[in-house]
């Protein structure tokens, strides 16, 4: 390894330093609807006055660096805006007049309407139903699946209530959503970074981008609507293998204290210890010396810490970018939750499905093979080890509910925190507030 390891601070916690240049790469590898190249090529790009590249970084030679992944995303979204404008000007989408479940084998007038609707956004390359009565076949099923992917729905190929609701969204609303997100995307802080991580909150996806190329894509879980994951930019400074969990005072006093009062062995059974003066304090307190029954909500003189282990809610690794919101990226033992299409489930922090993939990409792009061995060795133990990055890696938490991916598929996602609803103007003649909005 090129870098140096610091001395172990204790037998329990070690700090290790990575000496190398960091790299982060993230791109839009999303699933969604095909624009149809022929349609797009005939549409001129929107006026360049729409584009506001505020975050460019001036290089030493006087030129500006602009991440190609971000630049291409802007160009694709601009084309989509023009295409959806054409759809709106042509009268919008054909409505679906049905409440019935449509699936493979269904035969009705509604299937013909569905096929036409899917063709209008090019989930179908042609209108496969030219008669009033049509059969829901494999071709239509595959088109429905693509529509579901690009709208963040459960992909089952069946048109139930949720899919029907998305099919019924007017073209005018989709156009407004694209315009709003165009302003967000063109103000993306990562556009001036040669390498970075970004998390698109409504998409439930993390990406690692380097030199304009997506090196890694991962599913994530974000904060529930009552406990939002905020959108902001920062820098990953370190990652911790086998992290401990400092239990919030609210949970410690309102949930755990009553359990310890009933069962004095509760802390030992759950691998929790009491630290005296701080979370990092090496001094511990004997739980039997605490009157657990007298503890009131939010009033506790010490700190409860759940040690590293299989049941630790932070899992095997966490990535830290110290910020006032106390947000970080971490592993989770509840892997089954990644099977859900809607993953706004946490208390604000970001849970990642394949937690060590990001560490491996960072290490790989730094050429730090020895560090990789150190990480693997740490995983074989319950020892908490911290790996510091010499050059912090930019991370951007963004809130994009519409964009166009690399396959020219237009993606839309739910406005899980109602940021779009707050941004859209009541005056329908004006689509969006032309300003940077979370």
C-alpha positions in Angstrom: 0.0 0.0 0.0 1.2 3.5 -0.8 -0.1 5.1 2.4 0.6 4.7 6.0 -1.4 3.0 8.8 -1.8 4.9 12.0 -1.4 3.1 15.3 -4.3 1.3 16.8 -6.1 3.5 19.3 -7.4 0.5 21.2 -7.8 -3.2 20.9 -11.3 -2.5 19.8 -11.0 0.3 17.3 -8.3 0.9 14.7 -7.8 3.9 12.3 -6.3 3.2 8.9 -5.4 5.9 6.3 -5.7 5.5 2.5 -3.1 7.6 0.7 -4.3 8.1 -2.9 -6.5 10.1 -5.2 -10.2 9.3 -4.8 -12.5 8.7 -7.7 -16.2 8.7 -7.7 -18.4 7.9 -10.7 -22.1 7.9 -11.1 -24.4 7.9 -14.2 -27.9 7.5 -15.2 -28.3 3.7 -15.7 -32.1 3.8 -15.2 -34.8 1.8 -16.8 -37.6 3.5 -18.6 -39.3 4.4 -21.8 -37.6 4.7 -25.2 -37.9 8.1 -26.8 -37.5 6.7 -30.3 -34.4 8.1 -32.0 -36.3 9.0 -35.2 -38.7 11.2 -33.2 -35.9 12.9 -31.3 -33.6 13.6 -34.2 -36.4 15.6 -35.8 -36.8 17.8 -32.7 -34.4 20.7 -32.2 -32.8 21.2 -28.8 -34.4 23.8 -26.6 -33.0 27.3 -26.5 -29.6 27.4 -24.8 -30.9 30.2 -22.6 -32.7 27.4 -20.6 -29.4 25.9 -19.6 -27.7 27.3 -16.5 -24.4 25.6 -15.9 -23.7 27.3 -12.5 -21.2 24.8 -11.0 -18.5 24.6 -13.7 -14.9 24.5 -12.4 -12.3 26.6 -14.2 -9.1 24.6 -15.0 -5.6 26.0 -15.0 -5.6 26.5 -18.8 -8.7 28.7 -18.5 -11.1 26.1 -19.8 -14.0 24.7 -17.7 -14.3 21.1 -16.7 -17.8 19.7 -17.2 -18.6 16.1 -16.4 -19.7 14.3 -19.5 -22.2 12.2 -17.6 -23.9 15.3 -16.4 -23.7 17.0 -19.8 -25.3 14.1 -21.6 -28.0 13.9 -19.0 -28.8 17.5 -19.6 -28.9 17.0 -23.4 -31.2 14.0 -23.1 -33.6 15.8 -20.8 -33.7 18.8 -23.1 -34.7 16.5 -25.9 -37.4 14.9 -23.8 -38.8 18.4 -23.0 -39.1 19.1 -26.7 -40.7 15.7 -27.4 -43.3 16.0 -24.7 -44.0 19.5 -25.8 -44.9 18.0 -29.2 -47.1 15.4 -27.5 -49.0 18.2 -25.5 -49.4 20.3 -28.7 -50.8 17.3 -30.5 -53.6 16.8 -27.9 -51.9 14.7 -25.2 -52.4 11.1 -24.4 -55.4 8.9 -25.2 -57.3 8.3 -21.9 -57.9 4.8 -20.6 -61.6 4.3 -19.6 -61.3 1.2 -17.4 -61.1 0.0 -13.8 -60.5 -3.6 -14.7 -57.2 -5.5 -14.2 -55.5 -6.0 -17.5 -53.0 -8.8 -17.8 -51.7 -11.5 -20.2 -54.7 -13.0 -22.0 -57.1 -10.1 -21.3 -59.4 -9.3 -24.3 -61.4 -6.1 -24.4 -61.6 -2.6 -25.8 -59.5 -1.4 -22.9 -56.6 -3.5 -24.2 -56.7 -1.5 -27.5 -56.7 1.7 -25.6 -53.8 0.5 -23.5 -51.8 -0.5 -26.6 -52.3 3.0 -28.1 -51.3 4.7 -24.9 -48.1 2.6 -24.7 -47.3 3.5 -28.3 -47.7 7.2 -27.6 -44.7 7.1 -25.3 -42.9 4.5 -27.4 -43.1 1.6 -24.9 -44.5 0.0 -27.9 -42.6 0.7 -31.2 -45.9 0.4 -33.1 -49.6 0.3 -32.3 -50.1 -3.5 -32.2 -53.9 -3.2 -31.8 -55.7 -1.9 -34.9 -59.2 -3.3 -34.0 -61.6 -2.3 -31.2 -61.1 -5.6 -29.5 -57.5 -6.7 -28.8 -55.8 -9.4 -26.9 -53.2 -8.6 -24.2 -50.2 -10.6 -25.6 -46.5 -11.0 -24.7 -45.6 -7.9 -26.7 -48.0 -5.7 -24.7 -46.8 -7.4 -21.5 -43.2 -6.5 -22.2 -44.2 -2.9 -23.0 -46.1 -2.7 -19.7 -43.0 -3.9 -17.9 -40.9 -1.2 -19.5 -43.4 1.4 -18.5 -43.4 0.1 -14.9 -39.6 0.2 -14.7 -39.3 3.8 -15.9 -42.0 4.9 -13.4 -40.5 3.0 -10.4 -43.3 0.6 -10.1 -43.4 -3.1 -9.3 -42.5 -4.8 -12.6 -45.1 -7.6 -13.0 -46.5 -6.8 -16.5 -50.0 -6.4 -15.1 -52.0 -3.1 -15.3 -53.5 -2.8 -11.8 -54.5 0.4 -9.9 -51.0 1.8 -9.5 -49.9 1.2 -13.1 -53.2 2.6 -14.3 -52.8 5.7 -12.2 -49.4 6.4 -13.9 -50.9 5.7 -17.3 -53.6 8.3 -16.6 -51.1 11.1 -15.8 -51.6 13.8 -18.5 -48.8 14.7 -20.8 -49.0 18.3 -19.6 -48.1 17.2 -16.1 -45.2 15.1 -17.3 -43.9 18.0 -19.3 -44.0 20.3 -16.3 -42.2 17.6 -14.2 -39.4 17.4 -16.9 -39.0 21.2 -17.0 -38.8 21.4 -13.2 -36.1 18.7 -13.1 -34.3 20.2 -15.9 -33.5 23.2 -13.7 -32.4 20.8 -10.9 -30.2 18.8 -13.3 -28.5 21.8 -14.9 -27.7 23.1 -11.4 -26.2 19.8 -10.3 -23.1 20.5 -8.2 -21.4 17.2 -9.4 -21.1 18.5 -12.9 -17.7 20.1 -12.0 -16.4 16.9 -10.3 -14.2 14.5 -12.3 -15.3 11.8 -9.9 -18.1 11.7 -7.4 -21.0 9.7 -5.8 -24.6 10.8 -6.1 -27.8 9.4 -4.7 -31.0 10.2 -6.5 -33.4 10.1 -3.5 -36.8 9.5 -5.4 -35.1 6.9 -7.6 -33.7 5.0 -4.5 -30.4 4.6 -6.4 -26.7 5.4 -5.6 -24.1 5.8 -8.4 -20.3 6.2 -8.5 -19.0 8.2 -11.5 -15.5 8.7 -12.7 -14.4 10.7 -15.8 -18.0 10.8 -17.0 -18.5 7.1 -16.8 -20.7 5.2 -14.3 -18.6 2.7 -12.4 -21.1 1.5 -9.9 -24.9 1.5 -9.4 -26.6 0.4 -6.2 -30.1 0.3 -4.8 -30.7 2.3 -1.6 -33.3 2.9 1.0 -34.0 6.6 1.9 -35.9 8.5 4.6 -39.6 8.1 4.9 -41.8 11.1 4.2 -42.0 11.9 7.9 -38.2 11.8 8.2 -36.8 13.1 4.9 -33.4 12.5 3.5 -32.2 16.0 2.7 -30.7 17.0 -0.6 -27.2 18.5 -0.2 -23.6 18.1 -1.3 -20.6 17.1 0.9 -17.5 14.9 0.8 -17.0 11.3 2.0 -14.0 11.5 4.4 -13.9 7.9 5.7 -15.6 4.6 5.9 -15.9 2.4 9.0 -15.9 -1.4 8.8 -17.9 -3.1 11.6 -19.3 0.2 12.9 -20.8 0.6 16.3 -24.2 2.3 16.6 -24.7 5.2 18.9 -28.3 4.7 20.0 -30.2 8.0 19.8 -31.3 9.4 23.2 -34.9 9.3 22.2 -34.7 5.5 21.6 -32.5 4.9 24.6 -34.8 6.6 27.0 -38.2 5.9 25.5 -37.8 2.3 24.2 -34.7 0.7 25.7 -34.8 2.0 29.3 -38.2 0.4 30.1 -37.0 -2.9 28.7 -33.9 -2.9 30.9 -36.1 -2.0 33.9 -38.1 -5.2 33.2 -35.1 -7.4 32.2 -31.6 -6.4 33.7 -30.0 -8.7 31.1 -31.5 -6.9 28.1 -28.4 -4.9 27.3 -26.1 -7.9 27.5 -28.5 -10.0 25.3 -28.5 -7.3 22.7 -24.8 -6.5 22.7 -25.3 -3.0 24.1 -23.0 -1.2 26.5 -23.2 2.0 28.5 -20.4 4.5 27.7 -19.8 7.1 30.4 -19.1 10.5 28.9 -19.4 10.2 25.1 -20.0 7.8 22.3 -16.3 7.2 21.8 -15.5 7.0 25.5 -13.5 3.9 26.5 -15.0 4.2 30.0 -18.1 2.1 30.5 -20.8 2.1 33.2 -22.2 -0.9 35.0 -25.9 -1.0 34.0 -26.8 -2.3 37.4 -25.7 1.1 38.9 -28.4 2.9 36.9 -32.0 3.3 38.0 -33.6 2.5 34.7 -37.2 3.0 36.0 -36.6 6.6 36.9 -35.2 7.6 33.4 -37.4 10.2 31.6 -37.6 10.7 27.9 -34.6 12.5 26.5 -32.9 12.6 29.9 -29.9 10.3 30.2 -26.5 11.1 31.5 -24.6 8.5 29.5 -24.6 6.9 26.0 -25.9 3.6 24.8 -23.8 1.9 22.1 -24.7 -1.2 20.2 -21.4 -3.0 19.4 -20.5 -4.4 16.0 -22.2 -7.6 15.1 -24.7 -9.4 13.0 -27.7 -7.6 14.5 -26.2 -4.1 14.3 -28.6 -1.9 12.3 -25.6 -0.2 10.5 -24.5 -3.6 9.2 -20.9 -4.1 8.2 -19.9 -0.7 7.0 -20.8 3.0 7.0 -19.6 5.9 4.9 -19.2 9.2 6.7 -19.4 12.7 5.3 -19.9 14.8 8.5 -22.8 17.2 8.1 -25.3 19.1 10.3 -28.1 16.7 9.3 -26.1 13.7 10.6 -26.8 11.8 7.4 -24.6 9.0 6.2 -24.6 5.9 4.0 -24.6 2.5 5.6 -25.2 -1.2 5.3 -28.3 -2.9 6.8 -29.1 -6.5 7.9 -32.7 -6.0 6.6 -31.8 -7.0 3.0 -35.4 -8.1 2.2 -36.5 -4.5 2.1 -34.5 -3.9 -1.1 -37.1 -6.1 -2.9 -39.7 -3.3 -2.4 -40.3 -0.9 -5.3 -41.0 2.0 -2.9 -38.1 2.3 -0.5 -38.7 5.5 1.5 -38.4 3.6 4.8 -35.5 4.9 6.9 -35.1 7.7 9.5 -33.1 9.8 7.1 -29.9 8.0 6.6 -29.2 6.0 3.4 -29.0 2.2 3.4 -27.2 0.6 0.5 -27.9 -2.9 -0.8 -24.3 -3.9 -1.7 -22.4 -1.9 1.0 -18.8 -2.9 0.2 -19.1 -2.4 -3.5 -18.4 1.4 -3.1 -15.4 0.8 -0.9 -14.0 -1.7 -3.4 -14.5 0.8 -6.3 -12.7 3.6 -4.3 -9.8 1.3 -3.4 -9.6 -0.2 -7.0 -9.4 3.2 -8.6 -6.7 4.2 -6.2 -4.7 1.1 -6.8 -4.7 0.3 -3.1 -4.8 -3.5 -3.2 -3.2 -3.9 0.2 -6.0 -1.8 1.6 -8.6 -4.1 0.1 -6.9 -7.0 2.0 -7.1 -5.0 5.2 -10.8 -4.4 4.6 -11.4 -8.1 4.0 -9.4 -8.9 7.1 -11.5 -6.5 9.2 -14.7 -8.1 7.9 -13.6 -11.4 9.4 -13.6 -9.9 12.9 -15.8 -7.8 15.0 -13.1 -5.2 15.3 -14.1 -1.7 14.3 -11.7 -0.2 11.8 -11.8 3.3 10.2 -10.3 3.9 6.8 -9.6 7.6 6.1 -9.5 9.0 2.6 -6.6 11.4 1.9 -8.6 13.2 -0.7 -12.3 13.4 0.2 -14.8 12.0 -2.4 -17.6 14.4 -3.4 -21.1 13.0 -2.7 -24.3 14.7 -3.9 -27.8 13.8 -2.6 -30.2 15.0 -5.3 -34.0 15.1 -5.7 -34.7 14.3 -9.3 -38.2 13.0 -10.2 -37.8 13.0 -14.0 -34.9 12.5 -16.3 -33.7 10.5 -19.4 -31.3 7.6 -19.0 -28.5 6.4 -21.2 -30.9 4.2 -23.3 -33.0 7.3 -24.1 -35.8 6.1 -21.7 -37.7 8.8 -20.0 -38.0 8.1 -16.2 -40.5 9.5 -13.8 -40.6 8.9 -10.0 -43.0 9.7 -7.2 -42.7 13.1 -5.5 -42.1 11.3 -2.2 -41.5 14.5 -0.1 -43.9 16.8 -2.1 -41.0 19.0 -3.3 -42.4 19.1 -6.8 -45.9 20.0 -5.5 -44.4 23.0 -3.7 -42.4 24.1 -6.7 -45.1 24.0 -9.3 -46.9 27.3 -9.7 -50.6 27.6 -9.4 -50.7 29.5 -12.7 -50.8 26.6 -15.2 -49.5 28.9 -17.9 -46.1 28.9 -16.1 -44.8 25.4 -15.7 -42.2 25.7 -12.9 -40.3 28.2 -10.8 -37.1 28.9 -12.7 -34.9 28.6 -9.7 -32.8 26.1 -7.9 -35.2 24.1 -5.7 -34.4 21.1 -3.5 
